[in-house]
Amino acid sequence: MYKAFLIKYGEIGVKGKNRYLFEDALVHQIRFVLEDVEGEFNVRKEQGRIFVEVQGEYDFDETVEALKRVFGIVGICPVVQMEDNGFDDFAAQTVAYLDKAYPDKNFTFKVKARRARKNYPLDSMEINKELGSKIVEAFPEIKVDVHNPDVEIQVEIREKIYVYSETIKGAGGMPLGTNGKAMLLLSGGIDSPVAGYMIAKRGVKIDAVYFHAPPYTSERAKQKVVDLAKLVSRYSGSMRLFVVNFTDIQLAIYDKCPHDELTIIMRRYMMKIAEHLAKENNCLGLITGESIGQVASQTLQSLAATNEACTMPVYRPLISFDKQEIVDIAERINTYETSIQPFEDCCTIFVAKHPVTKPNLNIIKRSEEHLSDVIGDLMKQAIDSVEVIEI
């Protein structure tokens, strides 16, 4: 029944003279996600609207699921597309559509017409009245309610006529690539994949870096992170995953630094390496999944000590979230079940029994001086041996 979709966007509509740039980015991303859907699709702009038209057979559910992952879309409307062969033909097709779409006629309705083509012989109010009369004539059991209807029948008069009565909620946000690129510190936990998703939702293209510590972390732990990157990329688009061998740096910190400071110092060197990779790859900031007070390394004092290690902005979209709020999003974007798989993460191997929760930055820096004879070479080796995985 549906051979086209009307795509509704939100914030893009207030972008003024730059709106076409955001529309073009949205069209590009829609085309990209539909490449993996069976069917032939034509995506086009028309007077402030985006339409996805289908040629031949296609999978309706698969198409909708793909469109629901496109940032920038707030509504997906399956439409009945009609040629303009006069009002009577248009009304008859609308009645046939309602008969098929709503087998149970026990509902109230209103018609809401929008006449983009001003030479159409009826204006919007006349369309609402005349089409409403035809529907009531065909289905006397359906009642009109212009204030709070169960079904709102939307009509758009353009070169063709579009009729729809359902709006499927989209992902919202901004089209990918319209707000630069950032580097996500991706672990095997619940939080960081959600953080990447949320920053990507604001139009930011993301790459990711994972700190691997063989033999203390297994290849299965690494594969878990690759799997998470693939799940996030269903929303964020293709990305590069940089796998950093962090073992020697962790061992050096473990041998030379106070054990209650291990987590903070390791975190600081992760940020330094992530920043180096971010700058090499034209990123404008780092992304982490930290939330205030969730663990010892995420107190305000710890976050301040971590921030000092790099000059780039650090974006923390989960900073005020409760754990359950993060879990709810993880379940919605389908990363939760992968995140809770029991494969160790490099951050959990060298965890202090009693980590410092209010680190003093001056003391941390004095402790890092114990690494001065080795850390430069170790960081160079880690960066030079980075494995890049295309996701």
C-alpha positions as CSV (number, residue, x, y, z in Angstrom):
1,M,0.0,0.0,0.0
2,Y,2.9,2.4,0.8
3,K,5.2,3.3,-2.0
4,A,6.7,6.4,-0.4
5,F,7.6,7.9,3.0
6,L,7.5,11.5,4.0
7,I,10.5,12.3,6.2
8,K,9.9,14.9,8.9
9,Y,12.8,16.8,10.5
10,G,13.0,19.0,13.5
11,E,15.8,21.5,14.3
12,I,16.9,21.6,10.7
13,G,13.8,23.6,9.9
14,V,15.1,26.7,11.9
15,K,18.6,26.8,10.3
16,G,17.9,29.7,8.0
17,K,20.1,30.1,5.0
18,N,22.2,27.1,5.9
19,R,19.2,24.8,6.1
20,Y,20.0,23.2,2.7
21,L,23.4,22.0,4.0
22,F,21.6,20.1,6.8
23,E,19.0,18.8,4.4
24,D,21.6,17.5,2.0
25,A,23.5,15.8,4.9
26,L,20.2,14.1,5.9
27,V,19.5,13.0,2.4
28,H,23.0,11.6,2.1
29,Q,22.6,9.6,5.3
30,I,19.2,8.2,4.4
31,R,20.6,7.0,1.1
32,F,23.5,5.4,3.0
33,V,21.4,3.4,5.4
34,L,19.0,2.3,2.6
35,E,21.9,0.8,0.7
36,D,21.6,-2.3,2.9
37,V,17.8,-2.6,2.6
38,E,16.3,-4.8,-0.2
39,G,14.6,-2.6,-2.7
40,E,15.2,0.4,-5.0
41,F,14.8,3.8,-3.3
42,N,14.7,7.3,-4.6
43,V,15.5,10.0,-1.9
44,R,14.7,13.6,-2.9
45,K,13.9,17.0,-1.5
46,E,10.9,19.0,-2.5
47,Q,9.9,22.4,-1.0
48,G,11.0,21.8,2.6
49,R,10.1,18.1,2.6
50,I,12.2,15.0,2.1
51,F,10.6,12.0,0.3
52,V,11.7,8.4,0.1
53,E,10.0,6.7,-2.9
54,V,10.1,3.0,-3.5
55,Q,10.4,1.2,-6.9
56,G,9.0,-2.3,-7.0
57,E,9.0,-4.8,-4.1
58,Y,10.6,-3.9,-0.7
59,D,10.6,-4.9,3.0
60,F,8.4,-2.3,4.8
61,D,9.5,-3.2,8.3
62,E,13.2,-3.3,7.4
63,T,13.0,0.1,5.7
64,V,11.3,1.7,8.7
65,E,13.9,0.2,11.1
66,A,16.7,1.6,8.9
67,L,15.1,5.1,8.8
68,K,14.6,5.0,12.6
69,R,18.4,4.9,13.0
70,V,19.0,8.1,11.0
71,F,19.8,11.1,13.2
72,G,17.9,14.2,12.1
73,I,14.6,12.4,11.4
74,V,11.9,13.1,13.9
75,G,9.0,11.4,12.0
76,I,8.6,8.7,9.4
77,C,5.2,8.9,7.6
78,P,4.2,6.1,5.3
79,V,2.2,7.8,2.6
80,V,-0.2,6.9,-0.2
81,Q,1.0,8.7,-3.2
82,M,-1.5,9.8,-5.8
83,E,-1.5,11.5,-9.2
84,D,-3.8,14.5,-9.4
85,N,-6.8,13.2,-11.5
86,G,-9.4,15.4,-9.9
87,F,-10.9,15.6,-6.4
88,D,-13.3,12.7,-6.8
89,D,-10.5,10.3,-7.7
90,F,-8.3,11.6,-4.8
91,A,-11.2,11.2,-2.4
92,A,-12.0,7.7,-3.6
93,Q,-8.4,6.6,-3.1
94,T,-8.3,8.1,0.4
95,V,-11.4,6.2,1.3
96,A,-9.9,3.0,0.0
97,Y,-6.7,3.7,2.0
98,L,-8.6,4.2,5.2
99,D,-10.7,1.0,4.6
100,K,-7.5,-1.0,4.3
101,A,-5.5,0.7,7.0
102,Y,-8.3,0.7,9.6
103,P,-10.3,-2.5,9.5
104,D,-12.0,-1.5,12.8
105,K,-13.8,1.7,12.0
106,N,-14.5,2.6,15.6
107,F,-12.5,5.8,15.8
108,T,-12.8,9.6,15.4
109,F,-11.0,11.6,12.8
110,K,-10.2,15.0,11.3
111,V,-8.7,16.0,8.0
112,K,-5.7,18.3,8.0
113,A,-4.7,19.5,4.5
114,R,-1.7,21.5,3.4
115,R,-1.8,23.0,-0.1
116,A,1.8,23.6,-1.2
117,R,0.6,23.9,-4.8
118,K,-1.6,27.0,-4.7
119,N,-3.2,26.5,-8.1
120,Y,-5.2,23.5,-6.8
121,P,-8.9,24.4,-7.2
122,L,-9.8,23.9,-3.5
123,D,-8.1,25.6,-0.6
124,S,-7.0,23.8,2.6
125,M,-10.2,24.5,4.5
126,E,-12.3,23.3,1.5
127,I,-10.3,20.1,1.2
128,N,-10.8,19.4,4.9
129,K,-14.5,19.9,4.6
130,E,-15.1,18.0,1.3
131,L,-12.8,15.1,2.0
132,G,-14.2,14.7,5.5
133,S,-17.7,14.5,4.1
134,K,-16.7,11.8,1.6
135,I,-15.2,9.8,4.5
136,V,-18.3,10.1,6.7
137,E,-20.4,9.2,3.7
138,A,-18.4,6.0,3.1
139,F,-18.1,5.0,6.7
140,P,-21.1,6.4,8.8
141,E,-19.7,4.8,11.9
142,I,-16.7,7.0,11.9
143,K,-17.2,10.3,13.8
144,V,-15.6,13.7,13.3
145,D,-13.6,15.2,16.1
146,V,-11.6,18.3,15.2
147,H,-10.2,18.9,18.7
148,N,-9.0,15.5,19.9
149,P,-9.3,12.9,17.1
150,D,-8.1,9.3,17.3
151,V,-6.8,9.6,13.7
152,E,-5.5,12.7,11.9
153,I,-5.6,12.3,8.2
154,Q,-2.9,14.5,6.7
155,V,-3.0,15.6,3.1
156,E,-0.3,17.4,1.2
157,I,-1.1,18.8,-2.2
158,R,2.0,19.1,-4.3
159,E,2.8,18.0,-7.9
160,K,1.4,14.7,-6.6
161,I,-1.0,14.3,-3.7
162,Y,0.2,12.6,-0.5
163,V,-2.1,11.1,2.2
164,Y,-0.9,9.7,5.5
165,S,-2.3,9.2,9.0
166,E,0.6,7.6,10.9
167,T,3.9,9.2,12.1
168,I,6.5,6.8,13.3
169,K,9.0,8.4,15.8
170,G,12.5,8.9,14.5
171,A,15.8,9.2,16.3
172,G,15.8,13.0,16.3
173,G,19.0,15.0,16.7
174,M,21.1,16.4,13.8
175,P,22.4,14.8,10.6
176,L,25.8,13.0,10.9
177,G,28.7,15.1,9.9
178,T,27.2,18.5,10.4
179,N,29.0,19.2,13.6
180,G,32.6,17.9,13.0
181,K,34.3,14.8,14.4
182,A,35.4,13.6,17.8
183,M,37.2,10.6,19.3
184,L,35.4,8.2,21.6
185,L,37.2,6.3,24.3
186,L,35.4,3.0,23.9
187,S,35.7,0.3,26.5
188,G,33.7,-2.9,26.8
189,G,31.4,-1.4,29.4
190,I,27.8,-0.1,29.3
191,D,28.6,3.6,29.4
192,S,31.0,4.5,26.6
193,P,28.9,3.1,23.7
194,V,25.9,5.1,25.0
195,A,28.1,8.2,25.1
196,G,29.2,7.7,21.5
197,Y,25.6,7.3,20.4
198,M,24.5,10.5,22.2
199,I,27.3,12.6,20.7
200,A,26.7,11.2,17.3
201,K,23.0,12.1,17.7
202,R,24.1,15.8,17.7
203,G,25.6,15.4,14.2
204,V,29.1,14.6,15.3
205,K,31.0,12.0,13.2
206,I,33.0,9.7,15.6
207,D,36.1,7.5,15.5
208,A,36.9,5.4,18.6
209,V,40.0,4.2,20.5
210,Y,40.2,1.1,22.6
211,F,43.0,0.3,25.1
212,H,43.9,-3.4,24.9
213,A,46.2,-5.1,27.5
214,P,47.2,-8.6,26.3
215,P,47.8,-11.1,27.8
216,Y,45.8,-9.6,30.7
217,T,42.8,-9.0,28.4
218,S,41.8,-11.7,25.9
219,E,41.1,-11.5,22.2
220,R,37.5,-12.1,23.1
221,A,37.5,-8.9,25.2
222,K,38.8,-7.1,22.1
223,Q,36.2,-8.7,19.9
224,K,33.5,-7.5,22.4
225,V,34.6,-3.9,21.8
226,V,34.6,-4.5,18.0
227,D,31.1,-5.8,18.3
228,L,30.1,-2.7,20.3
229,A,31.6,-0.4,17.7
230,K,29.6,-2.2,15.1
231,L,26.4,-1.7,17.1
232,V,27.1,2.0,17.6
233,S,28.0,2.4,13.9
234,R,24.4,1.4,13.0
235,Y,23.5,4.9,14.2
236,S,26.8,6.8,13.9
237,G,27.9,5.6,10.4
238,S,31.2,4.1,9.5
239,M,34.1,4.7,11.9
240,R,37.7,3.7,12.5
241,L,38.5,1.8,15.7
242,F,42.1,2.4,16.9
243,V,43.3,-0.5,19.1
244,V,46.2,0.6,21.4
245,N,48.4,-2.0,23.1
246,F,48.5,-0.5,26.6
247,T,50.1,-3.4,28.5
248,D,53.6,-2.0,28.9
249,I,52.4,1.4,30.0
250,Q,50.1,-0.2,32.6
251,L,52.9,-2.4,33.9
252,A,55.2,0.6,34.2
253,I,52.6,2.5,36.2
254,Y,52.0,-0.5,38.4
255,D,55.7,-0.9,39.1
256,K,56.6,2.7,39.6
257,C,53.6,4.6,41.0
258,P,51.5,4.4,44.2
259,H,48.8,1.8,43.9
260,D,46.0,4.0,45.1
261,E,46.8,6.4,42.2
262,L,46.9,3.7,39.5
263,T,43.5,4.3,38.0
264,I,43.9,8.1,37.7
265,I,47.4,7.9,36.2
266,M,46.5,5.2,33.7
267,R,43.4,7.3,32.8
268,R,45.6,10.3,32.2
269,Y,47.9,8.5,29.8
270,M,44.9,7.1,28.0
271,M,43.7,10.6,27.5
272,K,47.1,11.7,26.2
273,I,47.2,8.9,23.6
274,A,43.6,9.4,22.6
275,E,44.3,13.1,22.1
276,H,47.3,12.3,19.9
277,L,45.2,10.0,17.7
278,A,42.4,12.5,17.7
279,K,44.6,15.3,16.4
280,E,46.1,13.1,13.8
281,N,42.6,12.3,12.5
282,N,41.1,15.8,12.5
283,C,38.9,15.3,15.6
284,L,37.8,18.3,17.6
285,G,37.4,16.7,21.0
286,L,37.3,13.5,23.0
287,I,34.2,11.6,24.2
288,T,34.0,9.6,27.4
289,G,31.2,7.8,29.2
290,E,32.0,9.2,32.6
291,S,29.2,10.1,35.1
292,I,29.9,12.1,38.3
293,G,30.5,9.9,41.3
294,Q,29.8,6.6,39.6
295,V,33.3,5.2,40.4
296,A,36.4,6.5,42.1
297,S,37.9,7.8,38.9
298,Q,34.7,9.9,38.2
299,T,34.6,12.2,41.2
300,L,34.9,15.8,40.4
301,Q,38.5,15.8,41.7
302,S,39.3,12.8,39.6
303,L,37.7,14.2,36.5
304,A,39.7,17.5,36.9
305,A,42.9,15.5,37.2
306,T,42.1,13.5,34.1
307,N,41.1,16.6,32.1
308,E,44.5,18.3,32.9
309,A,46.3,15.6,30.9
310,C,45.0,16.9,27.6
311,T,44.2,20.2,25.9
312,M,41.3,19.1,23.8
313,P,37.7,19.5,24.9
314,V,36.3,16.4,26.6
315,Y,32.6,15.7,26.0
316,R,30.8,13.7,28.7
317,P,27.1,13.4,27.6
318,L,26.3,11.1,30.5
319,I,27.8,13.3,33.2
320,S,24.6,13.7,35.2
321,F,22.9,10.4,34.4
322,D,22.0,7.7,36.9
323,K,23.2,4.2,36.0
324,Q,19.6,3.1,35.3
325,E,19.1,5.9,32.8
326,I,22.3,4.8,31.0
327,V,21.1,1.2,31.0
328,D,17.8,2.2,29.6
329,I,19.4,3.8,26.6
330,A,21.8,0.9,26.1
331,E,18.9,-1.5,26.0
332,R,17.1,0.8,23.5
333,I,20.1,0.9,21.1
334,N,20.9,-2.8,21.6
335,T,24.3,-2.5,23.1
336,Y,23.4,-3.6,26.7
337,E,23.6,-7.4,26.1
338,T,27.0,-7.1,24.5
339,S,28.3,-4.8,27.2
340,I,27.5,-7.2,30.0
341,Q,29.3,-10.1,28.5
342,P,31.9,-11.3,31.1
343,F,35.1,-10.4,29.3
344,E,37.7,-8.4,31.2
345,D,38.5,-4.8,30.3
346,C,42.0,-3.4,30.5
347,C,40.9,-0.9,33.1
348,T,39.8,-3.6,35.6
349,I,43.1,-5.6,35.6
350,F,45.2,-3.2,37.7
351,V,42.5,-1.8,40.0
352,A,43.7,-0.7,43.4
353,K,41.9,-2.1,46.5
354,H,41.5,1.4,47.9
355,P,41.7,4.0,45.0
356,V,42.1,7.6,45.8
357,T,38.8,9.5,45.3
358,K,40.0,13.0,45.8
359,P,43.4,13.1,44.0
360,N,45.7,16.1,44.4
361,L,47.0,17.1,40.9
362,N,50.4,18.1,42.3
363,I,50.8,14.8,44.0
364,I,49.7,12.9,40.9
365,K,52.3,14.8,38.8
366,R,55.1,14.0,41.3
367,S,54.1,10.3,41.1
368,E,54.3,10.5,37.3
369,E,57.9,11.7,37.5
370,H,58.8,8.2,38.5
371,L,57.9,7.2,34.9
372,S,60.0,9.9,33.2
373,D,62.8,7.6,32.1
374,V,60.5,5.2,30.3
375,I,57.1,6.7,29.5
376,G,58.2,8.6,26.4
377,D,59.4,5.5,24.6
378,L,56.5,3.4,25.9
379,M,53.9,5.9,24.5
380,K,55.7,6.1,21.2
381,Q,55.7,2.3,20.9
382,A,52.0,2.2,21.8
383,I,51.1,4.9,19.2
384,D,53.4,3.4,16.5
385,S,51.8,-0.1,16.9
386,V,48.2,1.0,16.8
387,E,45.9,-1.4,14.9
388,V,43.2,0.3,12.9
389,I,39.9,-1.6,12.3
390,E,37.4,-0.2,9.8
391,I,33.9,-0.5,11.1
